[in-house]
Structure formats: structure tokens, C-alpha cells
Amino acid sequence: MNHRRDGILRSEGLSQLSPPPARLKAGPVVIIECVESIPCNPCVQACPKDAIIIEGDINNTPTVDYDKCNGCGLCISACPGLAIFVVDAGRSDGIGVVVLPYEYTPLPEKGEIVSASDRAGETVCDALVVRVADAKAFDRTPLISIEVPVEHVMAVRHFKRKVT
């Protein structure tokens, strides 16, 4: 995988982790940016569609059967490495949605404007919080859905709150 010692994924390595462009435009879909070869598989167990697969050794990284994935996001909070996201680039209004795990307090509020950032923590754009899901089933990892310009859905992987 293409990342330097800082652990930040580079664009060269992301193409193999991303769904085909047509699938991205078809609606919500999971993106798994897991690059560590460690014994881990809670994402496989969490997927009700059996869309996440770890072939062979449990140390292998997961892959996604994009034909099965409906972007439900149940796998996001199951990932101890916070390496799973859902993106929706299928809207016709030029806006995309990124669903992110969030383990900080206080939680952002629906309607809040935040600064969306990339894998390196650099600001990409402003984003609108459109959903805060904090169900008990998420095991203390709330899922935050933010709207961003559709051209940024594959870059945005976190956000910074603007309120203090």
C-alpha cells in the first residue's frame, strides 16, 4: 500500500480501495481504507449483506463486494481502526455525503457547519452535518454524516468543529 512512515494513504494506493466510478455514482457504498495486515475481522461479522470479505488468512485486509454493499454503514462502528467510511456520490445536486466514525465529545449537532479534512488533516472544504447517529449498537462510536461537494467525497475523511 502506498503510504509513508506517517501512515497517511496516498492517492496512488487509494484506487485499489475504491469502488468503480459507476458504483460510486449508484448511491451509498462502503469504503474500507484498512491497510494493516493484522488479525482483525469485526467488519466481516457486522455486514448483514456479506459484502465484506477477508480471503484466506485473518491477517489479510478486507475487500468489498460492491454488488452486495448497500452502504448501510453497520460496519463503520465495528472497525477498531476507524478505517471504514460510507460515501454517497449518487445525488444529482452536486452534493455528496460522507459517513464517518466519530469518537470525540461533545458530538456535533445536525445543522452545524464543520471544516472537512483529508487523511492528512488538511482542510478540504466546509461541510454540513446532516445526521448524528449514536445508537447503542454502535458501541460508543457515533456515526456522523456530512454533506460536501461531490468532488470531495473520496478525499474527506474527518472534520474539525468550528465551535468552541
N, C-alpha and C positions, 0 to 999 in steps of 0.2 A: 504494500500500500504506500502511496506517496504522501508521506508526512515527515517532517524533520524532527529533530530531537525535542522540539517544543510540543509535539503531539498534535499539531493542527493539520487537519486534512487539507491537501492542496487540490486544485481543480483537476489536475491530471488523474488523480485517483478516484475522483468522485463519479466519473461516468460509469464505472462498473458497479457502483452502489445505487444508481438512479434507475427509475423505470424508464421505458422507452417514451419518447416525447408524446406519442399518441395516447399512452396510458396516463401520463401526467394531465393531459387535457380532458380526460374522460371523467374526472371527479376525484374525490379524496382517495389518497393512496399512501401507504406507509413507506417511509424512507428509513432504512437501518444503516447507520454510519458506524457500525461496530467493526473495528479493525484489530482487536486484540485476540490472540489465539489463547483463550483461557477456557477452563471448563465451566460453561455457563449456558443455560437454555431456558430461562423463565419466559422469554418471548415466545418460544415454541409452544409452551404449555398454555400461555394466555390467549393465543389466537383461536377464536371459535371457528374459523374457516379453514384451519390447517394450511394457511398460506405461508407461514414461516417454517423454514426447513433448515436443519443442520445435518448435512450429509456426512456419514461416516463417524469419525471421532468427535466427541463432545467439545473438543478444543477448537474445532473448525468454526469459522464465523458463519452466522446465519445468512440465508438467502431468502428472497421473497418470490412466491409465485404470484405475479401481478394479475393474472387472470382470476385468481381466487380472492385477492385482497379487496375489501370494500371500504377500507380506510376508517374502520370503527374506532381505532385508537386504543383498544384494550391492552395492547402490548406495550404502550408507551410507559405506563407507570410500573410495569413489571420489570423493566430493564434497570438493573442496579447501576449501570454505567451512564444513564441518561443519554443514550445514543440512538434513540428512536423518536421519530417525528412523523406527523401526518401533514401532507401538503395537498391543497386543492387549487389547481390551476385551471379548473374547468368552467369557471364563470365567464359570462360574456361581457362583463362590465369593466374588464381590465384590472380587477382586484382579485388577489389570491388570499388564501387562508393558510396559516401555518399553526399547527397544534404542537405545543411544547410542554415538556415536563418542567415543573417549577417547584423548587424546594426551599424557598425563602419566605420570610414573613416580614411585613404583612403582605397578604395577597393583593394583587392589583384588582381594580374594580372594573366591571363591564362599563364601557364608555370611556375609559381612561386612555389618554394618548401616551405612548411609550416610545423610546428610541430602540428600534430593532437593530440588532447587531449580528455580525457574521461569526464564523468559527473562531476568529482571532480576537473577537471582542470589539471590532471596529464598527462604528455606526454606519448602517446602510441607508436607513430611511426612518421616518416616523411610522408608527403603526397604531391601529385602533384595537383595543381589547374588546372582543365581541362575545367571549364566553369564558367563564371561570368555573371549571368543574372540579369539585372537591369531594367526591363520593368516598365513602368508607372503603369501598372495593379498590380504590386507587392506592391504598396502603401509604398514606401520608405523602403522596406525590400528586398534587393537583395538576390538572391539565389546563393550560391557558391557550385560548385560540385568539390569534391576532390577524387582522387584515393588513396586507401590504400590497403594493403594486405587484401584479402578477410576475413581472420580470425578476422579482427578488425572492420568490418562494424557495428557490434552491440555494440561496445564499443566507437567508435569515435563519439563525439557529438559537437565538436568545434575545433578550431585550433588557433594557435598563429603564427603571421607573424614573419619571421626571419629578414626581412629587417627593417632598422630604418629610 
